Amino acid sequence: MKKHYRHENDCLNCGTILQGKFCHNCGQENLQIKESFGHMMNHIISDYFHFDRQFFHTLKPLLFNPGKLTIEYMAGHRVQYLHPVRMYIFISLVYFLLLFKTSDVVRVEEKEQTTENVTASLKLATNNSKDVPISQQKTVNKSDTIKKVTFKTYEQYLAAQLLLPENKRDNFIQRYMIKKDFGLKGRDKKEVYQAFAEDLKHNIPKLMFLLLPLFALIIKIAFRNNKKFYVEHLIYSFHFHCFMFLFLTIIMLLQLLIPVTWLAFSGGVKILAAIVIVWYMYRSLKVCYGRTRLRTITKIIGISVSYFIVFAICLTILVGISAVISL
């Protein structure tokens, strides 16, 4: 689409004398300020299709040539490919929107299918408790009795805790949760916990974005003998997570389109997805870092274990923060 450029050769943004259509100092394009609505829309559409062309040109090496996109990008061949951060934001946005949407649908279906089973289980448990001999029912530790007492205030609960031996008292986390529970009295607990779940759900994408540099750091430590800069590992981290989210997005779309129940189909798909992701990591690391097959496999094991530990720690912290804020 035709663009309307200024005849003057000074950059309107920084004042640099131009030697072409783009400023070599700040990168701004030397377009007309006052343009018609049609010209403005042409510019917007042009930018959109430029992104579209870059995105689809990036998909082929990302999906079918593990590691190649990282090698190409670090070699300086960047104009034809989408920037890793920009691509990650776009793909992860689509993935998490679809993930939360489908998880809500599945949760409703499971709730409808299991309501009767839960009710039957509760009745069975009640009947079984009645069959326990009275002598066994009365054989209860004093500390268990105190813990089961319903207290009207948090102060009463603390006073009861002082009556227990130190090794039988609730720990800090248990006391904190009970204190929060007293704070919930008078409030709709269902709404409170829904707010907690929503807060946690919306923070998961932020958590994954923060884990990207940590994942890159783990790879840097694992492949420290390769003498690569940290930014190279970071680029690989973005590309790997882009593939993972894009692949899982495709899987979810297939699950929505294939006419079989989610629960019957999800088990095999999860195993297949895990195998593909592990293979992609193996192949991409081998291409990017040039290690032998055995060394690459051992590196994958170490990276996976370390990443799982880091993820678990960060998720625990996130759950704690969400609980403090929401409850």
C-alpha positions in Angstrom: 0.0 0.0 0.0 1.2 3.5 -0.9 2.6 5.6 1.9 2.8 9.4 1.8 6.3 10.7 2.9 7.4 14.2 3.7 9.5 16.1 1.3 11.6 17.6 4.1 14.6 15.5 5.1 14.6 16.3 8.9 13.3 13.8 11.4 10.3 15.3 13.3 11.1 13.2 16.3 14.8 13.9 17.0 15.8 16.5 14.3 18.4 14.3 12.6 19.0 14.9 8.9 17.6 11.9 7.1 19.3 9.8 4.4 16.3 7.8 3.5 12.7 7.1 4.5 13.6 6.1 8.1 15.7 8.0 10.6 19.0 6.3 11.2 19.1 7.7 14.8 15.6 7.0 16.3 14.1 4.8 13.6 10.9 6.9 13.0 9.5 6.8 9.5 9.3 10.1 7.7 5.6 10.1 7.0 3.2 13.0 6.5 1.7 14.3 9.8 -1.5 15.5 8.3 -3.0 12.7 6.2 -6.5 11.7 5.3 -8.5 9.0 7.0 -7.9 6.7 4.1 -4.2 7.2 4.2 -4.2 6.5 7.9 -6.1 3.3 7.5 -3.8 2.2 4.8 -0.9 2.7 7.1 -2.6 0.7 9.9 -3.5 -2.1 7.5 0.0 -2.1 6.1 1.5 -2.4 9.6 -0.9 -5.2 10.4 0.0 -7.3 7.4 3.6 -6.7 8.0 3.2 -8.2 11.5 1.1 -11.0 9.9 3.7 -11.8 7.3 6.5 -11.8 9.9 4.4 -14.0 12.2 3.7 -16.7 9.6 7.2 -16.6 8.3 8.4 -17.2 11.9 6.0 -20.2 12.4 7.7 -22.6 10.1 11.2 -22.7 11.7 9.6 -22.4 15.2 7.4 -25.4 14.7 9.3 -27.7 12.4 13.0 -26.8 12.8 13.8 -26.8 16.5 16.6 -24.4 17.3 16.9 -22.9 13.9 15.0 -19.8 14.7 17.3 -19.1 17.6 20.4 -19.6 15.5 19.1 -17.4 12.7 18.1 -14.6 15.1 21.4 -14.6 16.9 23.2 -14.6 13.5 21.5 -11.2 12.8 18.8 -12.4 10.4 16.1 -10.6 12.2 14.0 -8.5 9.8 12.1 -11.4 8.4 11.3 -12.9 11.8 9.0 -11.6 14.6 10.8 -10.3 17.7 10.9 -13.0 20.4 9.3 -10.9 23.1 6.5 -9.6 20.8 5.8 -13.2 19.6 5.8 -14.6 23.1 3.3 -12.0 24.3 1.0 -12.7 21.4 1.1 -16.5 21.6 0.9 -16.6 25.4 -2.1 -14.3 25.4 -4.0 -16.6 23.0 -2.9 -19.7 24.9 -4.0 -18.5 28.4 -7.3 -17.0 27.1 -8.1 -20.4 25.5 -6.8 -22.3 28.5 -9.0 -20.5 31.0 -12.0 -20.6 28.7 -11.8 -24.4 28.2 -11.0 -25.1 31.9 -14.2 -23.2 32.9 -16.2 -25.4 30.5 -14.6 -28.6 31.8 -15.2 -27.6 35.4 -18.9 -27.1 34.8 -19.2 -30.4 33.1 -17.4 -32.3 35.8 -19.5 -30.6 38.5 -22.7 -31.7 36.9 -21.4 -35.3 36.5 -20.1 -35.7 40.0 -22.7 -34.0 42.2 -24.7 -37.2 42.7 -21.5 -39.2 43.5 -20.4 -36.7 46.1 -23.7 -36.8 47.8 -23.7 -40.6 47.9 -20.2 -40.6 49.3 -21.2 -38.2 52.1 -24.1 -40.4 53.0 -21.9 -43.5 53.0 -19.3 -41.8 55.3 -22.0 -40.8 57.7 -23.4 -44.3 57.9 -20.0 -45.8 58.4 -19.2 -43.4 61.3 -22.3 -44.7 63.1 -21.0 -48.3 62.9 -17.9 -47.5 64.9 -18.0 -48.9 68.5 -18.7 -46.4 71.2 -15.6 -47.4 73.0 -13.5 -46.5 70.0 -15.3 -43.2 69.5 -14.5 -42.1 73.0 -10.8 -43.0 72.7 -9.7 -39.6 71.6 -6.6 -37.6 72.5 -7.2 -34.4 74.6 -5.4 -32.3 72.0 -7.7 -33.7 69.2 -10.7 -32.7 71.3 -9.4 -29.1 71.8 -8.7 -28.8 68.1 -12.2 -29.9 67.1 -14.0 -27.4 69.4 -15.7 -24.6 67.6 -14.5 -21.3 68.8 -16.5 -18.1 68.6 -13.4 -15.8 68.4 -9.8 -16.1 67.4 -8.8 -15.2 70.9 -10.6 -18.2 72.3 -8.7 -20.4 69.8 -5.3 -18.9 70.9 -6.2 -19.5 74.5 -7.1 -23.2 73.7 -3.8 -23.6 71.9 -1.9 -22.6 75.0 -3.4 -25.6 76.8 -1.8 -27.9 74.4 1.8 -29.2 74.5 4.1 -27.3 72.2 4.5 -30.2 69.8 0.7 -30.5 69.5 0.0 -26.8 68.7 -0.8 -25.5 65.3 2.1 -24.0 63.3 2.4 -20.5 62.0 0.7 -21.2 58.7 -2.2 -23.1 60.4 -2.8 -20.3 62.9 -2.7 -17.7 60.1 -5.2 -19.6 58.0 -7.5 -20.0 61.0 -7.2 -16.3 61.7 -8.1 -15.6 58.1 -11.1 -18.0 58.5 -12.3 -16.0 61.5 -12.0 -12.9 59.3 -14.2 -14.4 56.7 -17.1 -14.8 59.1 -19.9 -12.7 57.9 -18.6 -12.7 54.4 -19.8 -14.9 51.5 -17.0 -17.6 51.5 -17.9 -18.7 48.1 -17.3 -15.3 46.6 -14.1 -14.9 48.6 -12.6 -18.1 47.3 -13.8 -17.3 43.8 -12.0 -14.0 44.0 -8.9 -15.9 45.2 -9.1 -18.3 42.3 -9.6 -15.5 39.8 -6.7 -13.5 41.2 -4.4 -16.6 41.1 -5.6 -17.4 37.5 -4.8 -13.9 36.2 -1.4 -13.9 37.8 -0.3 -17.2 36.2 0.6 -15.5 32.9 2.7 -13.0 34.8 4.4 -15.8 36.7 5.3 -17.5 33.4 6.8 -14.3 32.0 8.9 -13.8 35.1 10.1 -17.5 34.9 11.6 -16.9 31.4 14.8 -15.2 32.6 15.1 -17.8 35.3 14.8 -20.6 32.7 17.5 -18.8 30.7 19.7 -18.6 33.8 19.3 -22.4 34.3 20.3 -23.0 30.7 23.3 -20.7 31.0 24.5 -22.7 34.1 23.9 -26.0 32.3 25.8 -24.9 29.2 28.3 -22.6 30.8 31.1 -24.2 28.8 29.6 -22.9 25.5 30.7 -19.4 26.5 27.5 -17.8 25.2 26.1 -14.5 26.4 23.1 -14.6 28.7 20.9 -12.8 26.1 21.4 -15.8 23.8 20.0 -18.2 26.4 17.2 -15.7 26.9 16.3 -15.7 23.2 16.2 -19.5 23.3 14.0 -19.4 26.4 11.5 -17.1 24.6 11.5 -19.3 21.5 11.1 -22.6 23.4 8.1 -21.2 25.5 6.6 -19.8 22.3 6.7 -23.3 20.7 5.3 -24.9 23.9 2.4 -22.5 24.2 1.6 -22.6 20.5 1.7 -26.4 20.4 -0.6 -26.6 23.4 -2.9 -24.1 21.8 -3.2 -26.3 18.7 -3.9 -29.3 20.9 -6.7 -27.5 22.7 -8.2 -26.4 19.5 -8.2 -30.0 18.2 -9.8 -31.1 21.4 -12.6 -28.6 20.9 -13.1 -29.7 17.2 -12.9 -33.5 17.5 -16.3 -35.0 18.5 -15.2 -36.9 21.6 -15.6 -36.1 25.2 -12.8 -34.1 26.8 -12.2 -36.5 29.7 -11.9 -39.5 27.4 -9.5 -37.8 25.0 -7.4 -35.7 27.4 -5.3 -38.5 28.9 -3.6 -39.7 25.7 -3.3 -36.1 24.4 -1.4 -35.0 27.5 1.1 -37.9 27.2 1.6 -37.1 23.5 2.1 -33.4 24.2 4.6 -34.2 26.9 6.6 -36.4 24.5 6.6 -33.8 21.8 7.7 -31.0 24.1 10.5 -33.1 25.5 11.6 -34.1 22.0 11.5 -30.5 20.9 13.7 -29.4 23.8 16.2 -32.2 23.1 16.4 -31.3 19.4 16.5 -27.5 19.9 19.2 -27.8 22.6 21.3 -30.1 20.4 21.1 -27.6 17.5 21.8 -24.5 19.6 24.5 -25.9 21.8 26.1 -28.6 19.7 26.4 -31.3 22.4 26.4 -35.0 21.9 23.2 -37.0 22.2 24.0 -38.3 25.7 25.2 -35.0 27.0 22.1 -33.3 25.7 19.9 -35.8 27.4 21.6 -35.4 30.7 21.4 -31.6 30.4 17.7 -31.9 29.7 17.2 -33.9 32.9 19.1 -31.4 35.0 17.3 -28.4 33.4 13.9 -30.0 33.8 14.4 -30.8 37.5 15.8 -27.4 38.2 13.0 -25.6 36.3 10.4 -27.7 38.1 11.8 -26.7 41.5 11.9 -23.1 40.6 8.4 -23.2 39.2 7.1 -24.9 42.4 8.7 -22.3 44.6 7.4 -19.4 42.5 3.9 -20.9 42.4 3.9 -21.4 46.1 4.9 -17.7 46.6 2.2 -16.6 44.2 -0.5 -18.7 46.0 0.6 -17.2 49.3 0.4 -13.6 47.9 -3.0 -14.3 46.2 -4.3 -15.7 49.5 -3.1 -12.7 51.5 -4.7 -10.3 49.0 -8.0 -12.1 48.3 -8.8 -13.8 51.6 
